[in-house]
Amino acid sequence: MSNLPAVTLDGKEMSLPESAVKDFGQSLRGGLILPADPEYDDARIVFNRMIDRRPAMIARCAGTADVIRAVKFARAHDLLVAVRAAGHGVTGKSVCDGGLVIDLRPMKGARIDPVSRTARAEPGLTWGELNDDLQVFGLGATGGYISITGIPGLTLGGGLGWLVRKHGLAMDNLASVDVVTADGELLVASDEQNPDLFWGLRGGGGNFGVATSLEFRVHPVGTVLAGLLIHPIERAGDVLRLLREHVDTVPDELTWGVLLFTVPAEPPFPPPLHGVPVAAVTICYAGSIEEGEEVLRPIREFGPPLADVVEPMPYNIAQVGADVVWPPGFHQYWKSSFLTDLGDAAIDTITRHFASVPSPRTVVVVDHNGGGAIDRVGEDETAFGHRGWTYNLLISTAWAEPADSEANIQWTRSFWDEMEPFRADAIYVNYSSDEDDLLASAYTARTRKRLVELKRKYDPTNFFRLNANIPV
């Protein structure tokens, strides 16, 4: 091995001495992956296949000590750094060209206390893995509509998921976070220790350090009433109006929304629907099954639907239900915003644009977020301040072939532009592909000012810059 080409924080080309790279690799319990290693290409792949970046090295961190070593090595050599957990973020900033990837995937430890109803998770765990463990105790964590999503990225950006209306965002259920800061120091952030950092982590994403352990309050869940009510795409407008009709009356136990998508040829979808564009009501009722049946009766009777695949199931099974609609292996370009309203003009715009969708893998989502536990946390209690909106729109455009990128991106942007009259100046940071959207609408002006002050305190050189970045 000769000296290793790399890139500094400011994007300048450099060369790392062979001896320094060798010593660094030997110091890591999890090991170091370099471009010549056979596992390199697999290790750099992320969920969004539009992202094809080639880091100089990938530090496989087996524990917090490895994270500290990686941070200190990068600081000593002025290396560009990306931090990766599951790599599910659509921006792909968990991998970089020419820098060091701090790869947390080997860190999969979990400790569950069923008496205190808490769970401590290491950052390599996905939401599906954590909830599989919690299910043994009849408990569930509120975070992640997709089971392969990583825990720290989703949580620190907010944390929508299947229990959000009953129990709030994933970050609202955080009790503490262990964080390796930009100077390689390990801090605990909680209401009692470093409370300013704890405030900023809950919504400020990866701007302040690497989360090496997250402690959550978890909840009795057990069996939920979950699944899809699938309607013809021609009735998409009526299905969206059905959502609008019931948002003010459904209980917090119901987390739900509407999906416009093309049915994949996989279970639980019946074969006659394979390849058919549809509008579906997606449901997770976390309460008494009998009460849930009554709450859902008018929603299930509407139509009637082409297929009703709502049934009682363990919560950990419900959490994987949407995975088939958002599989890995596709190019992804997403736009998202909370909506000021869901009037007929907004509904007509949504349904009209979906009628021309260029890819059968694209999914358009309108979620009902408001009126539940999210709203019961004050706007200034965390860095996530966009709590008062009833609806959240996500255009998650996905396609298979690189040659189709331009058509799919243009379609998404055109859709987004036409939704401008109905969009709030507020976005959920985990749902957007575009840096400009994140800078403009991720935080209120008051929250942004406070986050900048925290950034100057905990990361004054912007060492952690590959994220929804808060410039200092």
C-alpha positions in Angstrom: 0.0 0.0 0.0 1.3 3.5 -0.9 0.1 6.8 0.4 -3.7 7.2 0.2 -5.3 10.0 -1.8 -8.0 11.8 0.3 -9.9 15.1 0.6 -9.8 17.7 3.4 -12.8 19.3 5.0 -12.5 22.1 2.6 -12.4 19.8 -0.5 -8.7 20.1 -1.2 -6.8 17.0 -2.4 -4.2 15.5 0.0 -2.3 12.4 0.6 -2.4 10.3 3.8 0.9 8.6 4.8 0.8 4.8 4.5 2.0 4.4 8.0 -0.7 6.6 9.5 -3.4 4.7 7.6 -2.0 1.4 8.8 -1.8 2.5 12.4 -5.3 3.8 12.3 -6.7 0.6 10.9 -4.9 -1.5 13.5 -6.3 0.7 16.3 -9.9 0.0 15.2 -11.6 -3.0 16.8 -14.1 -3.1 13.9 -11.5 -2.6 11.1 -10.8 -0.3 8.3 -12.0 -0.7 4.7 -9.9 0.8 1.9 -10.7 1.1 -1.9 -8.6 -1.9 -2.8 -10.5 -4.2 -0.3 -13.0 -6.6 -1.8 -15.8 -5.5 0.5 -15.3 -1.8 -0.4 -18.0 -1.5 -3.0 -20.7 -3.1 -0.9 -19.7 -1.0 2.1 -20.2 2.3 0.3 -23.6 1.5 -1.1 -26.5 3.5 0.4 -30.3 3.3 0.0 -30.4 6.0 -2.7 -28.7 4.5 -5.8 -28.3 8.0 -7.3 -25.5 8.3 -4.8 -22.2 6.8 -6.1 -19.5 8.2 -3.9 -16.0 6.8 -3.2 -14.6 7.5 0.3 -10.9 7.2 0.9 -11.6 4.9 3.8 -14.5 3.4 5.8 -14.0 3.0 9.6 -16.2 0.1 10.7 -16.8 1.1 14.3 -17.4 -1.8 16.8 -18.0 0.5 19.7 -17.7 4.1 21.0 -14.0 3.8 21.4 -13.7 3.2 17.6 -15.8 6.3 17.0 -13.6 8.4 19.2 -10.5 7.1 17.4 -12.0 7.9 14.0 -13.0 11.4 15.0 -9.5 12.1 16.4 -7.8 10.6 13.3 -9.9 12.8 11.0 -9.3 15.9 13.1 -5.5 15.2 13.1 -5.5 15.0 9.3 -8.2 17.5 8.4 -10.2 14.8 6.7 -13.7 15.3 5.3 -16.0 13.1 7.4 -19.4 11.4 6.8 -21.3 9.5 9.5 -23.3 6.5 8.5 -25.8 4.4 10.4 -28.2 2.5 8.1 -27.5 4.8 5.1 -31.2 5.2 4.5 -31.2 9.0 4.2 -32.3 10.1 0.8 -29.6 12.9 0.5 -26.9 10.2 0.7 -24.7 12.3 3.0 -23.7 9.3 5.0 -21.1 8.6 2.4 -18.6 11.0 0.8 -16.0 11.3 -2.0 -12.4 11.2 -0.7 -13.1 11.4 3.0 -13.6 9.1 6.0 -16.9 7.4 6.5 -17.5 6.6 10.2 -19.6 3.5 9.8 -21.8 2.7 12.8 -23.5 -0.4 11.4 -21.5 -2.9 13.5 -22.9 -1.3 16.6 -26.1 -3.2 17.1 -26.4 -3.6 20.9 -29.8 -3.1 22.6 -30.8 -3.1 26.3 -34.5 -3.3 27.1 -35.9 -2.7 30.6 -39.5 -3.8 30.5 -40.1 -2.6 34.1 -39.1 1.1 33.5 -40.2 0.8 29.8 -37.0 2.1 28.4 -34.8 0.8 25.6 -31.2 1.8 24.9 -30.1 1.3 21.3 -26.8 1.5 19.6 -26.7 3.4 16.3 -26.3 0.4 14.0 -29.8 -0.9 14.8 -32.7 -0.3 12.5 -36.2 0.4 13.7 -37.3 -3.1 12.6 -34.5 -4.7 14.6 -35.3 -2.7 17.8 -39.0 -3.4 17.5 -38.4 -7.1 17.0 -36.7 -7.2 20.4 -39.3 -5.0 22.0 -42.2 -7.2 20.8 -41.1 -10.0 23.1 -42.1 -7.7 26.0 -45.3 -6.3 24.4 -43.6 -3.0 23.9 -43.0 -0.7 20.9 -40.9 2.3 20.0 -42.4 5.2 18.0 -40.1 5.7 15.0 -39.9 4.6 11.4 -42.5 3.9 8.8 -39.9 1.7 7.0 -38.2 -1.0 9.1 -34.8 -0.7 7.5 -34.5 3.0 8.5 -31.6 3.6 11.0 -32.4 4.8 14.5 -30.1 7.8 15.0 -30.6 9.6 11.7 -34.4 9.4 11.8 -34.6 10.3 15.5 -32.3 13.3 15.4 -34.2 14.7 12.5 -37.5 14.3 14.2 -38.7 10.7 13.9 -42.1 10.1 12.3 -43.5 6.6 12.6 -46.4 4.3 13.2 -47.1 5.4 16.7 -46.5 9.1 16.1 -50.1 10.4 16.8 -50.4 8.4 20.1 -46.9 8.7 21.5 -45.2 11.5 19.5 -42.0 11.7 17.5 -39.1 9.3 18.1 -37.1 12.3 19.5 -40.0 13.2 21.9 -39.4 9.8 23.5 -35.6 10.3 23.9 -34.4 10.2 27.5 -30.7 10.6 26.8 -28.1 10.4 24.0 -24.4 9.5 24.2 -22.5 11.8 21.8 -19.0 11.9 20.5 -18.4 15.6 19.8 -16.1 17.1 17.2 -13.1 17.2 19.6 -13.5 13.5 20.3 -15.1 13.9 23.7 -17.9 11.6 24.9 -20.8 13.6 26.4 -24.2 12.5 27.7 -27.1 14.7 26.6 -30.3 14.7 28.6 -32.5 17.0 30.6 -30.0 16.8 33.4 -26.7 16.7 31.6 -25.8 19.1 28.8 -29.5 20.1 28.3 -28.6 22.7 25.7 -27.1 19.9 23.5 -30.0 17.7 24.2 -32.4 20.4 23.0 -30.3 20.8 19.8 -30.0 17.1 19.0 -33.8 16.7 19.0 -34.3 18.1 15.5 -30.8 19.4 14.8 -29.7 16.1 13.3 -26.0 15.2 13.0 -24.7 18.7 13.4 -23.3 18.3 16.9 -21.6 14.9 17.0 -22.0 11.2 16.5 -24.7 9.5 18.6 -23.3 6.3 19.9 -26.3 5.3 22.1 -29.8 6.5 22.4 -32.2 5.8 25.3 -35.9 5.8 24.6 -39.1 5.6 26.5 -41.1 2.8 25.0 -44.7 1.9 25.2 -47.1 -1.0 25.6 -48.2 -1.9 22.1 -48.6 -5.7 21.5 -51.2 -6.2 18.8 -52.3 -3.4 16.5 -54.9 -3.1 13.7 -52.9 -2.3 10.6 -52.7 -2.6 6.9 -54.1 -1.0 3.7 -57.4 -0.1 2.2 -56.8 -0.1 -1.5 -59.0 1.9 -3.9 -58.9 2.5 -7.7 -56.6 5.4 -8.7 -59.7 7.0 -10.3 -61.0 7.6 -6.8 -57.8 9.1 -5.4 -59.5 12.5 -4.9 -62.3 10.9 -3.0 -59.9 8.9 -0.8 -58.0 12.1 0.0 -61.3 13.8 0.9 -62.1 10.9 3.1 -58.9 11.6 5.0 -59.8 15.3 5.3 -63.3 14.4 6.5 -62.0 12.4 9.5 -58.9 14.1 10.6 -60.7 16.1 13.3 -62.5 13.2 14.8 -60.2 10.1 14.7 -58.5 9.4 18.1 -54.8 9.6 18.7 -54.5 5.8 18.6 -54.8 6.0 14.8 -51.8 6.9 12.7 -52.8 7.0 9.1 -52.5 8.6 5.7 -53.1 8.2 1.9 -50.6 6.6 -0.6 -50.8 6.9 -4.3 -48.6 4.2 -5.8 -48.4 1.3 -8.3 -48.9 -2.0 -6.7 -45.7 -4.2 -6.7 -45.9 -7.9 -7.5 -45.3 -9.0 -4.0 -47.3 -9.9 -0.9 -49.5 -8.8 0.8 -51.0 -7.6 -2.5 -53.3 -9.9 -4.4 -52.1 -10.8 -7.9 -55.0 -9.0 -9.8 -53.6 -5.7 -8.4 -50.0 -6.2 -9.5 -48.9 -3.3 -11.6 -52.1 -1.4 -11.0 -51.9 2.3 -9.9 -54.0 2.7 -6.7 -54.9 5.1 -3.9 -54.6 3.4 -0.5 -55.4 4.4 3.1 -52.6 3.2 5.3 -53.5 2.4 8.8 -52.0 1.6 12.2 -54.4 1.6 15.1 -52.5 1.2 18.4 -55.3 0.6 20.9 -58.1 -1.8 21.7 -58.8 -3.9 18.6 -62.5 -3.7 19.3 -62.5 0.0 19.6 -60.3 0.2 16.5 -62.8 -1.8 14.5 -65.5 0.8 15.4 -63.2 3.8 14.6 -62.3 2.3 11.3 -65.8 1.1 10.3 -66.8 4.2 8.2 -63.3 4.3 6.6 -63.4 0.6 5.7 -66.9 0.8 4.4 -66.0 3.7 2.0 -65.9 2.7 -1.6 -66.0 -0.3 -1.2 -62.2 -0.8 -1.6 -60.6 -3.1 -4.2 -58.9 -4.8 -1.3 -59.1 -4.6 2.5 -55.8 -5.9 4.0 -56.3 -4.4 7.4 -56.1 -6.9 10.2 -54.8 -7.4 13.8 -51.1 -8.2 13.9 -48.1 -7.8 16.2 -46.6 -4.3 16.0 -43.2 -5.5 14.8 -45.0 -7.1 11.8 -47.0 -3.9 11.1 -43.8 -1.9 11.0 -42.4 -3.9 8.1 -45.6 -3.6 6.1 -44.5 -0.6 4.0 -41.1 -1.9 3.2 -42.4 -3.5 0.0 -43.4 -0.1 -1.3 -40.0 1.5 -0.5 -37.4 -1.2 -1.3 -33.7 -0.5 -1.6 -31.9 -0.6 -4.9 -33.5 2.3 -6.7 -32.6 5.9 -7.6 -34.4 8.3 -5.3 -35.4 12.0 -5.5 -37.7 13.3 -2.9 -39.6 16.5 -2.2 -41.7 17.2 0.9 -43.5 19.8 2.8 -46.2 20.2 5.4 -49.4 21.6 3.8 -51.3 24.6 4.8 -54.5 22.8 3.9 -55.9 19.9 1.9 -58.6 21.7 0.0 -60.1 20.5 -3.3 -57.5 22.5 -5.4 -54.6 20.8 -3.6 -56.3 17.4 -4.0 -56.8 18.0 -7.7 -53.2 19.0 -8.2 -52.0 15.9 -6.4 -54.2 13.5 -8.4 -53.6 15.2 -11.7 -49.8 15.0 -11.3 -49.8 11.4 -10.2 -51.7 10.5 -13.4 -48.5 11.3 -15.3 -46.0 9.7 -13.0 -43.1 8.3 -15.1 -42.0 5.5 -12.8 -44.1 2.7 -11.2 -41.8 2.8 -8.1 -42.8 6.4 -7.2 -45.0 6.9 -4.1 -46.9 10.1 -3.2 -47.9 10.3 0.5 -50.3 12.6 2.4 -49.9 11.9 6.1 -52.1 13.0 8.9 -49.7 14.2 11.6 -51.6 16.8 13.5 -54.0 16.7 16.4 -52.1 14.1 18.4 -49.1 13.7 20.5 -46.9 15.8 18.3 -48.9 18.9 19.1 -48.6 18.3 22.9 -44.9 19.3 22.9 -44.2 23.0 22.8 -42.7 24.6 19.7 -39.6 25.7 21.7 -39.1 22.5 23.7 -37.0 20.9 21.0 -35.2 22.0 17.8 -38.0 20.4 15.8 -40.5 23.2 15.7 -42.9 22.4 13.0 -45.6 20.8 15.1 -48.8 22.5 14.2 -49.4 21.2 10.7 -52.2 18.7 10.0 -50.8 17.2 6.8 -47.4 16.3 5.4 -46.8 15.7 1.7 -44.1 13.5 0.5 -43.3 12.9 -3.2 -40.9 10.0 -3.1 -39.8 9.5 -6.7 -37.9 6.3 -7.4 -36.8 4.6 -10.6 -34.5 1.8 -11.7 -32.4 3.1 -14.6 -29.9 6.0 -14.5 -31.0 7.0 -18.0 -34.4 7.8 -16.6 -33.1 10.3 -14.0 -33.8 13.5 -15.8 -37.4 12.7 -16.6 -38.2 11.6 -13.0 -36.5 14.6 -11.4 -38.2 17.0 -13.8 -41.6 15.4 -13.0 -41.0 15.8 -9.3 -39.9 19.4 -9.5 -42.9 20.3 -11.7 -45.2 18.6 -9.2 -43.5 20.5 -6.4 -43.8 23.8 -8.1 -47.5 23.4 -8.7 -48.1 22.5 -5.1 -46.5 25.9 -4.0 -49.9 27.5 -3.2 -50.6 24.8 -0.7 -47.2 24.3 0.9 -46.2 25.5 4.3 -42.8 27.1 4.7 -41.9 24.1 6.9 -40.4 20.8 6.0 -39.5 17.6 7.7 -35.7 17.3 7.3 -35.7 13.5 6.8 -37.8 13.7 3.7 -36.1 16.2 1.3 -33.4 15.6 -1.3 -32.5 19.2 -1.8 -30.1 21.3 0.3 -31.9 24.6 -0.6 -35.2 23.3 0.9 -33.4 22.2 4.1 -31.7 25.6 4.5 -34.9 27.6 3.8 -37.6 25.7 5.6 -36.3 23.1 8.1 -36.4 25.5 11.1 -38.1 28.6 12.3 -35.9 31.7 12.4 -35.8 31.6 16.2 -34.8 27.9 16.3 -32.2 28.5 13.6 -30.6 31.3 15.6 -30.3 29.0 18.7 -29.0 26.2 16.6 -26.2 28.4 15.2 -25.2 29.3 18.7 -25.0 25.6 19.6 -23.0 24.8 16.5 -20.5 27.4 17.4 -20.2 25.9 20.9 -20.0 22.2 20.0 -18.6 22.2 16.4 -17.1 25.7 15.6 -15.1 24.4 12.6 -18.2 22.6 11.1 -16.4 19.3 11.3 -19.8 17.6 11.0 -21.0 19.2 7.8 -22.4 16.4 5.8 -26.0 16.6 7.1 -28.8 19.1 7.1 -26.1 21.5 7.9 -26.3 24.5 10.2 -23.5 26.8 8.9 -21.5 28.6 11.6 
